[in-house]
Amino acid sequence: MASNLLIGSTGAVGSCILTALLADSSIGAVHTISRRAPKSTGPTLHAAVEADTTQWAARLAGTKPTPSTVFSALGTTRQQAGGLANQWKIDHDLNVELARAAKDAGVRNFVFVSSAGTGSMFATALPYSKMKRGVEDTVRGLGFDTAIIVRPGMILAEREVPHQGGPLLIGAVRAVGRWCGLGMQDRFGQEADVIARAAVRAAKMAEEGRAPEKVWVLEWSDIVRLGRTDGFGRGSKELGIPTANLPVSDTSTPWIASTPSGVYFGWAALNLPPSHPDFIPTPTPTSPTSTSPRRGENGFTIYPMVMSIGYNPFYKNTVRSAEVHVLHNFAADFYGAEMRLLLTGFIREERDYSGLEALIADINFDCDVAKRSLAREGWAPRGMNVEVDVPGEGVKVLRGGLLECGWLVRPSELEEGEGKGKGE
């Protein structure tokens, strides 16, 4: 099993990275090096508390077995460090030293949480961007199997020691999200847990040999794409039931966080990219002769789905998760595609099982319940053609249902806002 090491495990993003790593059952050991003990705990955590940062490189080099991936979310502020020179020693010098130590120790992948703006022409003119850019350049040149550079915007999180003016700026960015849509908020800042999940997901893809580049830079759009869908890697591998995994957060997905645990059924709208084998290139006619799912004007197609919300007692999860199984045989995964969900009914509470076979049997039963229920007129979408593979009856094309859910295929608030702006 993989072994990971995290530096900066007590900060806003680092603490969320640690939570994500500890929740991943595929990671055998999670090592941390920090000046104070991390708040998160778990059976796979091996925390090294060392107040003397000059010893951190040696601590990293002595970690056995050698971690396959090292994460650095290490950083401070000028105010906390007591001046720019001291901040440089931590944000730049210590990060550079640790990256070199990781390479010398045989670490294959390195993830550095940097900052937006380091790729601009003004990066060398601004002290903060300059120090982050310096670390990026070092990481790029060390020759890791994969170097992942995460460039978030404003980090949206409540800190133990607030940055000067930070709470006001964070409040302003979140207000943009409330008024203009989450997509607009994402352009300015991202929630700490979303940034963390993106970093962990990218690292896992690198471990699996699926990183798109040797030096992989995650800008804000990549962070959102990777960080808003994260899972435990079990759906397809162990269960043979592919799932889309969604974050459970009071800030980014409050409707999931407030929903009681259990298994639900409903409809999922997916906006697949043109490169996907299941992409529908043109709008599907709504005539009675049509046998294809309706495609909305903005590219969404509606499918039946089953959704599990909770801790999954069988796997003893320590964090609450939301897993969606779209009831359609896709030719390829749809990771990163925009998804909208409508819960229409409750099937059962979550429960523990004596074995994997019993769990799979119940999941398949849940899917059958969902298909039979959604095939009824009262739960079929109004004004749309959707397909449901009903047990014992085969594929049925539902037309003219009674459920109003046209919002599933409408343009997003961001798209509408951008369109209006361009037209004025």
N, C-alpha and C positions, 0 to 999 in steps of 0.2 A: 504494500500500500504506500501511497505517496507521503512524503514528509515535506512540510512547508515551514518557512521561518518568516516571522513578521517583525519588522522594526517600526516603532511608532504605534504601539497597540493601544495606547490610552487616549489618543486624540479623537477628534470628531469622526474622521473617515477610518482611521486605524482600528478603533473599537468596533466599528461596523464590519470591517474586514474580518476581524477576529471572530465575531459572532457567526459570520457566514462560513468561515473555515471550520469552526467547531461543530457546526450543524451538518457538515458534509461527511457522510459515513464512508466515503471512498478515501478520505485522508486519514492515514494511520497516526500521524503525530503532527502537532502544531506547536512550534517553538516560538517564543517571543523573547526579545531583549528590550528592556525598558528601565527607566529610572525608578518607577513605582509599579506595584503589582497591578495587572489589568483587572478590570471589574468582572469580566466574563470568566466563567470556570467551565471545566468539562474534563472527562476522562482522558482525552487526547492532548490536553494542554500541558506543555512543559515550559513554565515561565522562568526566565532568568532575570532577576532584579539586580541591576548593577548601576549604582549612582555615578560611577566614574566612566564617562563616555569614552575615554581613551582605551578602555578595556573591551569595548564592544566588538571591534574587529577580531580580536583574539577569541572572544566568545563565539562569534559566528564561525570562525575557522575551526573551532573545536567541537562544533555541533555534529553529533553522530546519530544515525547515518547522515551523510551529507544531504541537506534539503535539495529537492529537485527544483523548487522555486523559492525565491526570496522576494518578499514584498517590502517596500519602504514607503511608509506614509509619514515619515519623520518630518517634522517642521515646527516652527515656532513663529512668534511675531517679534517685531522690533521692540515693542513695549515690554513683552515678557522677557526677552533676552537682555534688555538693558542697553539697547543701541544697535545700530546697523552692523557694526563690526562683529559683535557677538552673535547676531542672527546669522551672519554669513558663515561663521564657524560651524553652526549646526545645520542650517538648510543647505549649504554648499559643501563645506569641507568634510563634515562627518558623513554625509551621504556619498560623496565621492570615495572616501576611504572604505566605506562598507561595501559599495559596489565592486571595488577592486578586490576586497577580501573575499567576496562571494565568488568572483570569477576564479581567483587563485585556489579556492577550496573545491572547485569543480561543480559549482551550481550551474545548472543548464539554463534556467529561465529567471529573468529579473523583472520585477514590476515596480515602476517608480511613479508615485502619485505626484504629478507636477502641477501646473496651473495653466489656465487659458492665457493666450497672449504671448507665450514663449516662442511661437512660430512667426510672429509679426516682425516687421522691419524695425519696430521700436523696442524690441526685447532687450537689446544691449544698452538702451538709454535709461531704462527703469531698473533700479537696483534689485527689486524683488524678482522681476522677470529675468534679469541677468543671472542671478544666482541659480534659479531653476533651470535656465537654459544651459548653464555650465554643467549641471549634473546630467541633464539630458544628453549633451554631447559626449560626456564621459561614458555613459551607459551605452550609447550607440557604438562607440569605438572599441568596447571591450570584447566583442565577439561572442556574446551569449548565443545559445541556440535560438532563443527568442528574447528580445528586449521589448517590453510593453511599457509605453509611456502614456499615462492617463492625464489628460488636460481638462479638468473640470472648470466650470465657471465659478461663480460664488458658491461656496459650500453652505447649504441651508441646513443648519443644525443649531441646537441650543448648547452652547459651550459652558464648561465650568467657569472659565475666565473669559467673558465676552470680549471680542475685539472692539477697539474704539470705533464707535458708530455702527458696529456690526448688527446689533438687533434692529436698528432702524432700516438698514439696507435690506436685511433679510425679510423684514415685514413688508417692505416695498415690493420686493421680487415676488413674494407669495401673493400679494394683492394683485399683481399683474396676472398671476395664474388664476385667481378667482374671477377676475373681470374679463380677461381676454382668452382664457383657456390654458390648460397645462402646457400645450405646445409652445406658447409664447413664453411662459415662465422658464421652460427648459433652455431657451436661448441665452438667458441671463445667469441662471444658477440651477444646481441640481441638489436634491436631497442627499445627505451623507450616506444613507443606506443604499441609494441607487448607485452612487459612485462606487461604493464598496462591492456591490454585487457585480457591477460591470468589470471591476478589476479581477475578482475571483473567477468570473465566467471566462474572461479572456485568458487567464492563466490556465484554466482547465482545458480550454481549446488548444493552447500551446502544448500542454502535456500530451494531448491526443494527436499532435501533429497537424492540427487544423488551423493554426494561425495563418492568416493570409499573407503576412510579410515577416521577414526576420526581425525587422524593427517595426513594431506595430504601434502606431500612434492613435489613441482614442480621443477624438474631439467630443464636443458636447453631444452631438447627434449619435455617435457610437456609444457613448455612456448611457444615454437614454434607451437605445435599442437593446443593449446587452443587460442593462441594470434593471429594467422593468420586467424582465422575464427570467427567472432563475429557478433552478430546481435541484433535485437530489440525484438525478441521473438514473432513476430506477424504472421510469415508465416503460421504456422500450427494452432496456437491457434485462431486467428481471421479470417483469410482468407481461411483456409482449403487448403492452397497451400504451401507445405513445400519448404523452400529456404535454400541455403547455402550462408552465408553472409561473404563477403571478406572485408579486410581493404582497405581503400583508403589512400595511403601514397606516398609522393614523393620519399621516400627511399625504402620501401619494395615492393610497387606495382606501380611504376611510369607509367606503361602503362595504368592502370586504372585512375590514377590521371589526365592524359593528354587527356583522352577520353571524348568527349562532353556528357553531360547528355542526357538520353533517354533510350529507350527500344531496345535491340538488340536480334538477334538470332544466333545460331551457334552450336558448338559441345563441349561437356564436356568429358574429359577422367578421369575416377575415378580408383584409386587403392584401392580396398576394402580389408579389412583384411580377413583372412581365417575364422574368426568367424562370419562374416556377412552372413545372409541368402541368399543374392544375389551374393555371391562370386562364381566365376567360377573356379573350381579346376584345370582344365587342359586347355591348349590352344585349341581354337575352330578351327576345320578344315575350310579351305577357299574354299572347294569344292562347286559346285553349289547346292548341296543338303543340305548344312548347313543352318539352320534357326536361329542361335544364333549370338549375336554381337561378333565381333572379340575381342579376348583377346591378348594383346601384350605380348612380351616375358618377360617384367618386371611387368606384372600383371595389366595393364590398360585395361579398357573396355570403349568404346565410346558410348555416349548417346546424343540425341538431347537436346538442352537447350534454355531457354529464360533468358536474363540478363537485369536487370534494374540498371542504374547508375544515381545517383543524390541525391537530398534532399527529395524526396517524399513529395510534397506539401500537400497531404492529411493529413499526420501525422505531418507536420510542423517540420521535422527533422532539427536540428541545425548543424549536421555534414553530410558530403557527404558519401553515402554508395553505395555498389555494392552488389546486391542480385541476386543469380543464382537459377533458378528453373529448375532442371533436369527433362525432360519429360519422366519419368519412374515411375511406381508404385513400390517403394521399400518396402520390408517387414520390414525394420527397418531403423532408421536414419543412416547416414554415417559420423557423426561428427568425425573430426580428420583425415579422409581419405585424401590422397593427391589428388589434383584436378588440371587438366590443362584445359585451355579454349581456344577456337578459335572463334572469332567473325566473322561471314560471312556476316551479313546484318543488316540494320537499319530498325526498324519498325515505331517508332514514337518518338516525344518528350515527356518528362514527363509532366503531367498535374494534376490539382486539381480536386476534385470531390465533389458533393453535399452530397453523402452518401456512405456507405460501399458497398452497392449492385452495384452501378455504377462502383466502383473501381474493384470489383471482375469480373464484366461482361467484362470490358476492358482487364483485365489480361487473362481471358479465351479466348478472341478474339486474344490477342497477341500469345497465345499458338497455336491456330489454324493456324494463319499466319505462325508461325515458322515451324510447322509440314508440311504444304503444300509446303513451300519454300524449306525446307531441303530434301524433297522427290524428288526434281528435280535432274536430272543427273549432272548438273553443280555444285551443292552444296553437292552432296553425296561423301563421302571419296573414294579415289581411292585404289583399292586392299584390301578392307575390307568389311565385312558384318555387316551392322548396321540395327537396327529395328526402324521404325517410325510408330506410330499409326496415320495414316492420317484420318482426319474427313471425314466420309461418305464412306471411302474405307477400313477401318480396318488396321490391322498391315501389313506393307509392309517391306520386307527384301530387302534392297538396296545392290546391288552387282555391282561392276565395275563402280563407279562414276568417275567423272573427277577431283575432288578436291584433291590436294596433301596435306595431313596432317598427314603423317606417323610419324612426330616428336611427335605427341600426345601420342604415345605408345612406344617411345624409352626410353631406360634407361636414368636416369637423369645424369647430369654432375658429380655429386658427386659419383653415383654408378659406372660410367665409370672410374673415377679417382681412386676409391678404388680398382676396379678390376685390373687396370693396375699396381697399386702399389703392389698388392699381387702377381702378376705374374712376376715381375722383380726380 
